[in-house]
C-alpha cells in the first residue's frame, strides 16, 4: 500500500468538520482529513498550492450512451431561431454519412413552437434528419426520416405518445414521448454499431473525468448499454463508478410489464464489470416545455396531458420491484405525476411491509405543495437537476404554465426544509454535463448558458457548499453508496477533484471559468492537467 499526504489545500469534505487543509489517502481510501499539523506520516506528500479540493461529483441522473452520442451530434441548444437551426443543419450536411443527427433544440426557437418536416426539408431533404429536443422527450424529423421509419397517415400512436398530424391526418414531422422512443430511437438503436457505441462510451468517460465526475447513475439502461459498458471495462477504459436503472416501458399488459421487472431483478443479481444494475426506471409523464407533463390543472393553452402509466398499470409494477429489492426511480415532472408516483410508492410500502428501501422521484419541476414533506415521510429521494432551471431555457417553460405555478418552479429548498434527501444531477444530454456549471446554477439561479439573461427565482438558490454536498455526498447516497463514498472522511473511497481556482474565494462566477486540474478515483489519478 502507498500512503499519500495531500497538504496545503482548502478541502471541502461534505462531512464534519466541513473544511480541512490536509488529507491522507492509503491505497484507495481516505484515512485522515483534518489539520495539516495532525496528519499522520505518509510515504509521499503532494503540495496542492492552496487549491480547492472537493469530493468527486456523482451525476445522479444521466443517460450515458445518449450523452456519448450527443457529444458527436449537431448542437442546437443555443440556436435561437429557425434560420439559425437551418444554417447549422446545412453546414453539417457536408459531413453527414447517410443520416444527420442533432440535439438540444428549444421549442421557442421555432415559429409557434410547432416544428415541421418541411422546415428541415428546406435545407436537408436528401438524407434522413433526426433532431432530439432539448428535453429528449420528442424528436423532430424530416420527410426522409418519416419515410425511413415507415410513418404515414395510417401509423397508430403508441401508448403514451403522439405522432403530430396536420388537418388532413398526415404526419408533420414531430414525434412526442413514446412515439420518439418507439420509432426514432428504436431505429437509431437498430442501426448503430457496437463500434459506434464504444466510441460514445469513450466520449462520456473522457467528458466526465475532465469535469470532475467520478460516478454516474444511468436512468434508461438496457442491454445495449450493458454490453457497451462491459466492453469498456474489458479494455480498461471505464474507471467511473456506475449504477443503472433498467428501463421499463408501459406495454399496456400487466404480464409483459412485470416480465420487465423480473428481467431487471435478474440483471441486478448478476456480477457485471463496469456497472451495477440497482433498480428500474419508469417515465410517468412528459415535459412542461412540450405540454406533455401530467398536471393537475391545464396549461395556459387549455390542454393537459394524462400519465404515461395510469395507476392500474403502475401500482403492480412498483410493488413488484419493491418486493424484489429494486430501487424504483419515477420520472415525474408535473404535479399530477409526482402525486401518482408517491401514491404508487405508498401502495408498495403497504403491500410489502417493512423492507430496506430508498426509492426516488426524478425531476419534480413543479410539484404540489406538501410533496416534499410526503417524500421525507416516506424516505423518497428528490432527484433534481439545477441546469434544467437555467434562465436561458426557462421562458418557454414559464409560458406553458402561465400562472402562479411558475413561482414555485424547481423549488429545491422545500426538499431541504422537509428533510428529504436531495440529490443533484444534470440529466445529460438534456442539459450540459459539466458539474461546475451545474453548481453555478444551483448557487445563483443565474444562467450558465447565457450570461446576459437575468437570474430567475434567486430565492431558491442554495449556498454553494450545500449545493456541492447534494451533488457529491447525497448523489452517492441516492443509490445506496453513502456509507462508503461521496465524502472526504476516514474510511471513505478516495474520490476527489482539485480545481484551478476557488469559487468560495473569488465568487460563484469562477465556476464558469475555472477548470478541474485533477480527478482521482479510488486513490488513482484518472485525469490531470
C-alpha positions, 0 to 999 in steps of 0.5 A: 500500500502507498500512503499519500499526504495531500497538504496545503489545500482548502478541502471541502469534505461534505462531512464534519468538520466541513473544511480541512487543509490536509488529507491522507489517502492509503491505497484507495481510501481516505484515512485522515482529513483534518489539520495539516499539523495532525496528519499522520506520516505518509510515504509521499506528500503532494503540495496542492498550492492552496487549491480547492479540493472537493469530493468527486461529483456523482451525476445522479441522473444521466443517460450515458450512451445518449450523452456519448452520442450527443457529444458527436451530434449537431448542437442546437441548444443555443440556436435561437431561431429557425434560420439559425437551426437551418444554417447549422443543419446545412453546414453539417450536411457536408459531413453527414454519412447517410443520416444527420443527427442533432440535439438540444433544440428549444421549442421557442426557437421555432415559429409557434413552437410547432416544428415541421418536416418541411422546415428541415426539408428546406435545407436537408431533404436528401438524407434522413434528419433526426433532431432530439429536443432539448428535453429528449422527450420528442424528436423532430424529423424530416420527410426522409426520416418519416419515410425511413421509419415507415410513418404515414397517415395510417401509423397508430400512436403508441401508448403514451405518445403522439405522432403530430398530424396536420388537418388532413391526418398526415404526419408533420414531422414531430414525434412526442414521448413514446412515439420518439422512443418507439420509432426514432430511437428504436431505429437509431438503436437498430442501426448503430454499431457496437463500434459506434457505441464504444466510441460514445462510451469513450466520449462520456468517460473522457467528458466526465473525468475532465469535469470532475465526475467520478460516478454516474447513475444511468436512468434508461439502461438496457442491454445495449448499454450493458454490453457497451459498458462491459466492453469498456471495462474489458479494455480498461477504459471505464474507471467511473463508478456506475449504477443503472436503472433498467428501463421499463416501458408501459406495454399496456399488459400487466404480464409483459410489464412485470416480465420487465421487472423480473428481467431487471431483478435478474440483471441486478443479481448478476456480477457485471464489470463496469456497472451495477444494475440497482433498480428500474426506471419508469417515465410517468409523464412528459415535459412542461416545455412540450405540454406533455407533463401530467398536471393537475390543472391545464396549461395556459393553452387549455390542454393537459396531458394524462400519465404515461402509466395510469395507476392500474398499470403502475401500482403492480409494477412498483410493488413488484420491484419493491418486493424484489429489492429494486430501487424504483426511480419515477420520472415525474415532472408535473404535479399530477405525476409526482402525486401518482408516483408517491401514491404508487410508492405508498401502495408498495410500502403497504403491500410489502411491509417493512423492507430496506428501501430508498426509492426516488422521484426524478425531476419534480419541476413543479410539484404540489405543495406538501410533496416534499414533506410526503417524500421525507415521510416516506424516505423518497429521494428528490432527484433534481437537476439545477441546469434544467432551471437555467434562465436561458431555457426557462421562458418557454417553460414559464409560458406553458404554465402561465400562472402562479405555478411558475413561482414555485418552479424547481423549488429545491429548498422545500426538499431541504426544509422537509428533510428529504434527501436531495440529490443533484444531477444534470440529466445529460444530454438534456442539459450540459454535463459539466458539474461546475456549471451545474453548481453555478446554477444551483448557487445563483439561479443565474444562467450558465448558458447565457450570461446576459439573461437575468437570474430567475427565482434567486430565492431558491438558490442554495449556498454553494457548499450545500449545493456541492454536498447534494451533488457529491455526498447525497448523489452517492447516497441516492443509490445506496453508496453513502456509507462508503463514498461521496465524502472526504472522511476516514474510511471513505473511497478516495474520490476527489477533484482539485480545481484551478481556482476557488469559487468560495474565494473569488465568487460563484462566477469562477465556476464558469471559468475555472477548470478541474486540474485533477480527478482521482478515483479510488486513490488513482489519478484518472485525469490531470492537467 
